[in-house]
């Protein structure tokens, strides 16, 4: 089977590892099932097929809050990447002398790295602090979960696109969410970030706003002026503009117009300032998604390392300090492993940071034991934590002692979900009882993440045995047929 990646396929492949719940099936389908996906989508355009309702998943945010979104099946996922890529010329950075909008766009036909855009946003933010007397910051509460389906559809129609494309996007938004009119835009994938970023441009271009400088990154707004009254006036107008779309600002995050003052930084320990600077360089964007090829670029001084170790000695550690330790102590893991073991899973939001810390620990058997001890306690673990624990098992713990027991315990955990179990089922191993788990799922005639990921995991098995039950698997649904056909002749 040939594997010639198209620009669209590369768009998907480059984004997978930055998504909230990255699964191997996304990579495989993007490379090997393009024809089947495109044929199915053409049937949707011909009104012969539909998009399916999608699985709801929950990723953790700070302070034990959760991000509610949809995990798109292979057809829906391919569609949203393809339609945004088709109209990539519509997703460009918007800038005037007064307004600068940053975020997720295309530049020269390629998606702009979130890290680059966010750094430009922060750079201009600090420039403006030096130029203007007053600043104001606000963002939208539960932005993605509050967007109204029909408003989003109308916005897309106004981009001067093909009528059929506009109609199918409206169908996509309606059907993936089982007809609910809000909470219809998935989060955590680049094309939807682009849509979310561009959708707010009606505020950026509104001529009634008077602030001398207006910056926006996604749903984060920062305004500057030398007249405090102008900022209050714009705050009022922005709330009305948002309210017209059923959106509201977050009261908790609103920073009313105040005189710019840098004196608050004086009280911060200089060592911590340096560490926060290193952290910012490592992070990919405001979602704290990291650039894998830069994770190892951490060279701490002895003073900085001691500062982080002192944090670990505290009886109570703030979430932001735990994150600092997990991000910056990777190359010094031997100094911190015992204490990190006690805190790594206390903050569900840091599940991916824990993944990135443990992958650089040389003693992988100890890592398996640390995770197994935590899972055995029976304490509540979130879907996000269980998923990233399973991903650790696949990516760097699969050859360790007790890995079979850990996989079984994760699969049977009382908080396990279809997505966390699917991550285990797609692990391409013929050991630890995985083939038996997969065969049971593949034979039950279902069309779910469990069955699709079982099919992907079965690639590790003997071809004749694998294809025997893939024949029955493919009959259950169009998604099963697309997935199974791509695997069948490998």
C-alpha positions in Angstrom: 0.0 0.0 0.0 1.5 3.4 -1.0 1.8 6.2 1.5 2.2 9.5 -0.3 1.1 12.2 2.1 -0.9 15.1 0.7 -0.7 18.6 2.2 -4.0 17.9 4.0 -2.7 14.7 5.4 0.4 16.5 6.7 -1.8 19.2 8.2 -3.5 16.4 10.3 -0.3 14.5 11.1 1.4 17.6 12.4 -1.5 18.5 14.7 -2.3 15.0 16.2 0.3 15.1 19.0 -1.0 18.5 20.1 -4.6 17.4 20.5 -6.3 16.6 23.8 -6.8 12.9 23.2 -4.3 11.8 20.5 -5.0 8.4 19.1 -3.0 6.4 16.6 -6.1 5.7 14.5 -6.1 9.4 13.4 -2.6 9.1 12.0 -3.3 5.8 10.2 -6.6 6.9 8.7 -5.1 10.2 7.4 -2.4 8.3 5.6 -4.1 5.2 4.3 -7.9 5.8 4.1 -8.1 9.1 2.2 -10.1 7.6 -0.7 -12.7 6.0 1.5 -13.1 9.1 3.6 -13.5 11.4 0.5 -16.0 9.0 -1.1 -18.2 9.0 2.1 -18.1 12.8 2.3 -19.1 13.1 -1.3 -22.2 11.0 -0.3 -22.9 13.5 2.4 -22.9 16.2 -0.2 -25.2 14.1 -2.4 -27.5 13.7 0.7 -27.0 9.9 0.7 -25.2 9.8 4.0 -24.9 11.9 7.2 -22.4 12.7 10.0 -22.9 10.7 13.1 -23.4 12.0 16.7 -20.0 12.2 18.4 -18.6 11.0 21.7 -18.4 13.6 24.4 -15.1 13.7 26.3 -13.7 15.8 29.1 -10.2 17.2 29.4 -9.0 18.7 32.6 -8.4 22.4 33.2 -6.8 24.1 36.2 -8.6 24.1 39.6 -10.4 20.8 38.9 -12.5 22.3 36.2 -13.1 20.4 32.9 -13.2 21.2 29.3 -16.2 19.6 27.6 -15.8 18.7 24.0 -16.5 16.2 21.2 -14.0 13.5 20.1 -14.6 13.4 16.3 -14.8 10.0 14.5 -12.5 9.5 11.5 -15.1 10.8 9.0 -16.0 13.9 10.9 -12.4 14.6 11.8 -11.2 14.3 8.2 -14.0 16.6 7.0 -13.3 19.5 9.4 -9.6 19.5 8.6 -10.3 19.3 4.8 -12.9 22.1 4.7 -10.7 24.5 6.7 -7.7 23.6 4.6 -9.7 24.2 1.4 -10.5 27.7 2.5 -7.2 28.4 4.1 -6.9 31.7 2.4 -9.8 32.9 4.5 -7.9 32.2 7.8 -5.2 34.9 7.8 -3.9 37.2 10.5 -5.8 40.5 10.8 -3.8 43.6 11.6 -4.3 47.3 11.3 -2.5 50.3 12.8 -4.7 50.0 15.9 -5.8 46.4 15.9 -3.6 43.3 16.2 -5.2 39.9 16.2 -3.1 36.8 16.9 -4.0 33.1 17.1 -4.5 30.2 14.7 -4.2 31.2 11.1 -2.6 30.0 7.8 0.5 31.8 6.5 1.9 30.9 3.1 -0.4 27.9 2.9 0.8 26.5 6.3 -0.8 26.6 9.7 0.9 29.2 11.9 2.6 27.6 15.0 0.6 28.6 18.1 3.8 29.2 19.9 5.0 31.8 17.4 1.7 33.6 17.4 1.4 33.7 21.2 4.9 35.0 21.6 4.1 37.8 19.2 1.0 38.6 21.2 2.9 38.7 24.4 5.7 40.8 22.9 3.2 43.4 21.7 1.4 43.3 25.0 4.6 44.3 26.8 5.3 47.0 24.2 1.9 48.5 24.7 2.4 48.5 28.5 5.3 50.8 28.0 3.4 53.2 25.7 0.0 53.6 27.3 -1.1 54.7 30.8 -4.1 52.3 31.2 -4.8 48.7 30.2 -7.8 46.3 30.4 -8.0 42.6 30.0 -11.0 40.4 29.4 -11.9 37.0 28.0 -15.1 35.1 27.1 -16.5 32.6 29.6 -16.7 29.0 28.2 -16.2 30.4 24.7 -16.3 27.2 22.6 -19.1 25.7 24.6 -21.3 28.8 24.1 -21.1 29.4 20.4 -24.5 29.1 18.7 -24.7 26.7 15.7 -26.7 29.0 13.4 -24.4 32.0 14.1 -21.4 30.0 13.2 -23.1 28.7 10.1 -24.0 32.3 9.0 -20.4 33.5 9.7 -19.1 30.7 7.4 -21.6 31.6 4.7 -20.4 35.2 4.7 -16.9 34.2 3.9 -18.0 34.0 0.2 -17.6 30.3 -0.1 -19.4 27.6 -2.2 -23.0 27.3 -1.1 -22.8 23.5 -0.9 -19.8 23.8 1.4 -21.7 26.2 3.7 -24.7 23.9 3.8 -22.6 20.8 4.7 -20.7 22.7 7.4 -24.1 23.6 8.9 -25.1 19.9 8.7 -21.8 18.9 10.3 -22.3 21.3 13.3 -25.9 20.1 13.7 -25.4 16.4 13.4 -22.2 15.8 15.4 -24.0 17.4 18.4 -27.2 15.5 18.0 -29.1 18.7 17.0 -28.2 20.8 20.0 -27.7 24.4 18.9 -24.9 25.3 21.2 -21.7 23.6 22.3 -21.3 22.4 18.7 -17.6 23.3 17.9 -15.1 20.7 19.0 -12.0 21.9 20.9 -8.4 21.0 20.9 -7.8 20.5 17.2 -6.3 23.2 14.9 -9.1 23.7 12.4 -11.6 24.4 15.1 -9.2 26.7 16.8 -8.9 28.6 13.5 -12.7 28.8 13.2 -13.0 30.0 16.8 -10.3 32.6 16.3 -11.8 34.0 13.0 -15.4 33.9 14.2 -14.7 36.9 16.6 -13.4 39.1 13.8 -16.7 41.0 13.8 -15.5 42.6 17.0 -12.0 43.3 15.7 -13.4 45.4 12.8 -16.1 47.2 14.7 -15.4 50.9 14.1 -17.2 52.1 17.3 -14.4 50.8 19.6 -12.1 53.7 20.5 -9.1 52.2 22.4 -5.8 53.3 20.9 -4.5 49.7 20.9 -6.6 46.5 20.7 -4.9 43.1 21.0 -6.6 39.7 20.8 -5.4 36.1 21.0 -8.4 33.8 20.5 -10.9 34.9 23.1 -8.4 36.9 25.2 -8.7 40.6 24.7 -6.3 43.3 25.9 -7.0 47.0 25.3 -4.8 50.1 26.0 -5.4 53.8 26.1 -4.3 56.9 28.0 -7.9 57.7 28.9 -9.5 55.3 31.4 -13.0 56.4 30.3 -12.4 55.1 26.8 -11.6 51.7 28.1 -14.8 51.5 30.2 -16.8 52.6 27.1 -15.2 49.8 25.0 -15.8 47.3 27.7 -19.5 48.1 27.6 -19.6 48.0 23.8 -17.7 44.6 23.6 -20.1 43.1 26.1 -23.1 44.2 23.9 -21.3 42.8 20.7 -20.7 39.5 22.5 -24.2 39.4 23.9 -25.6 39.7 20.4 -24.1 36.2 19.8 -25.1 34.8 23.2 -21.6 35.2 24.6 -20.4 36.8 27.8 -17.2 37.9 29.4 -15.7 36.0 32.4 -16.2 38.1 35.5 -13.4 36.1 37.3 -10.8 37.0 34.6 -11.9 40.5 33.9 -9.2 43.0 34.8 -10.8 46.5 34.8 -9.0 49.5 33.4 -6.0 50.1 35.7 -2.9 52.2 35.5 0.0 50.2 34.0 2.3 49.2 36.9 5.2 46.8 36.8 6.1 47.2 40.5 4.2 43.9 41.3 7.0 42.0 39.7 9.5 43.3 42.3 8.2 41.0 45.0 8.7 37.8 42.9 11.9 35.8 43.7 14.4 36.4 40.9 15.1 32.7 40.6 11.4 32.0 40.0 11.3 34.8 37.3 14.1 33.0 35.5 12.3 29.7 35.8 9.1 31.1 34.5 11.0 32.5 31.5 12.4 29.1 30.7 8.9 27.6 31.0 7.5 30.1 28.6 10.2 29.2 26.0 9.2 25.6 26.3 5.5 25.9 25.9 3.9 25.7 22.5 1.0 28.1 23.1 -1.5 29.4 25.6 -2.9 25.9 26.0 0.4 24.8 27.4 1.0 22.3 24.6 4.7 21.6 24.3 7.0 21.3 21.4 8.4 17.8 21.6 11.8 18.7 20.0 12.5 21.4 22.5 11.5 19.7 25.7 15.1 18.7 26.4 16.5 22.2 26.0 16.6 22.8 29.8 19.9 23.6 31.5 19.2 24.6 35.1 21.7 26.1 37.3 22.3 24.5 40.7 20.5 27.4 42.3 17.4 26.9 40.1 17.4 23.2 40.7 17.6 23.7 44.5 14.7 26.2 44.2 12.6 23.6 42.5 13.6 20.9 45.1 12.6 23.3 47.9 9.2 23.6 46.3 8.9 19.8 46.6 9.6 19.9 50.3 6.5 22.1 51.0 3.5 20.5 52.6 1.2 22.1 50.2 2.3 22.9 46.6 0.4 25.2 44.3 -0.6 23.8 40.9 1.6 26.3 39.0 4.6 25.2 41.0 4.0 21.5 40.4 3.8 22.4 36.7 7.2 24.1 36.9 8.7 21.1 38.5 7.3 18.7 36.0 8.4 20.8 33.0 11.8 21.9 34.2 13.1 18.9 36.3 13.1 16.4 33.5 16.9 16.4 33.0 17.3 16.2 36.8 14.7 13.6 37.4 16.9 11.5 39.7 16.8 14.3 42.3 13.0 14.6 42.2 11.5 11.2 41.3 10.5 10.1 44.8 8.7 13.4 45.6 7.2 13.8 42.1 5.6 10.4 42.5 3.6 11.8 45.4 2.3 14.9 43.5 2.3 14.0 39.8 -1.4 13.0 39.8 -2.8 15.4 42.4 -3.6 17.9 39.6 -5.5 16.3 36.8 -4.8 19.2 34.5 -1.1 18.3 34.5 -1.6 14.8 33.1 0.3 15.6 29.9 3.0 17.4 31.9 3.4 14.2 34.0 3.6 12.2 30.7 6.4 14.4 29.5 8.3 14.2 32.8 8.2 10.5 33.1 9.2 9.8 29.5 12.7 11.1 30.4 13.1 9.0 33.5 15.6 6.3 32.8 14.2 3.9 35.5 11.0 3.0 33.6 10.2 0.1 35.9 9.8 2.6 38.8 7.5 4.7 36.6 5.3 1.7 36.0 5.2 1.0 39.7 4.4 4.7 40.5 1.4 4.7 38.2 0.2 1.2 39.3 0.3 2.2 42.9 -1.8 5.3 42.2 -4.3 3.4 40.1 -4.6 0.6 42.7 -5.7 3.1 45.4 -9.2 3.2 43.9 -9.3 7.0 44.2 -11.0 8.9 41.5 -9.0 9.5 38.3 -10.3 11.5 35.4 -10.8 10.5 31.8 -7.9 12.7 30.9 -5.5 11.2 33.5 -6.5 7.6 32.5 -5.9 8.4 28.9 -2.4 9.8 29.4 -1.5 7.0 31.7 -2.5 4.6 28.9 -0.4 6.6 26.5 2.6 6.3 28.8 2.1 2.5 28.7 2.2 2.5 25.0 4.9 5.0 24.3 7.6 4.1 26.8 6.5 1.6 29.5 5.4 -1.4 27.3 8.6 -3.4 28.1 8.6 -2.8 31.8 7.7 -5.2 34.7 4.1 -5.2 35.8 3.0 -3.5 32.6 0.4 -6.3 32.0 -1.1 -5.7 35.4 -1.1 -1.9 34.9 -2.9 -2.2 31.5 -5.5 -4.5 33.0 -6.0 -2.2 36.0 -6.4 0.9 33.8 -8.9 -0.9 31.5 -11.0 -2.1 34.5 -10.8 1.2 36.5 -14.2 2.3 37.7 -13.6 5.7 36.1 -12.5 4.3 32.7 -14.3 5.5 29.6 -14.5 4.4 26.0 -11.7 6.8 25.1 -9.3 5.8 27.8 -10.0 2.1 27.1 -9.7 2.7 23.3 -6.2 4.0 23.9 -5.3 0.7 25.5 -6.9 -1.4 22.8 -5.0 0.3 20.0 -1.6 -0.6 21.5 -0.1 -2.8 18.9 1.1 -5.7 21.1 0.2 -9.4 21.0 0.8 -9.8 24.7 -0.9 -8.9 28.1 -4.3 -10.3 26.9 -4.8 -7.4 24.5 -5.6 -9.7 21.4 -8.4 -11.4 23.4 -9.8 -8.0 24.5 -9.7 -6.7 20.9 -11.2 -9.8 19.4 -14.2 -9.7 21.8 -14.9 -6.0 20.8 -14.4 -6.6 17.0 -16.9 -9.5 17.0 -19.7 -7.7 18.9 -20.8 -5.8 15.8 -20.3 -2.3 17.4 -19.2 0.9 15.7 -17.4 2.8 18.5 -14.0 4.1 19.5 -13.5 0.7 21.2 -14.0 -1.2 17.9 -12.1 1.2 15.7 -9.1 1.3 18.0 -9.2 -2.5 18.4 -9.0 -2.7 14.6 -5.9 -0.5 14.6 -4.3 -2.5 17.5 -4.9 -5.8 15.6 -2.3 -4.7 13.0 0.2 -6.4 15.3 -1.4 -9.8 15.0 -1.1 -12.5 12.3 -2.7 -11.3 9.1 -4.9 -14.3 8.5 -6.3 -14.3 12.0 -6.7 -10.5 12.0 -8.5 -10.4 8.6 -10.9 -13.2 9.7 -12.7 -11.0 12.2 -12.1 -7.8 10.3 -14.5 -9.2 7.7 -17.3 -9.1 10.2 -16.1 -5.8 11.8 -16.4 -4.0 8.4 -20.1 -4.9 8.0 -21.2 -2.9 11.1 -21.0 0.6 9.7 -19.4 2.9 7.1 -16.7 4.0 9.6 -15.9 0.4 10.2 -15.7 -0.3 6.5 -13.3 2.6 5.9 -11.1 1.6 8.9 -11.2 -2.1 8.1 -10.5 -1.7 4.4 -7.4 0.3 5.1 -6.0 -2.4 7.4 -7.2 -5.5 5.5 -4.4 -5.6 2.9 -1.5 -4.5 5.0 
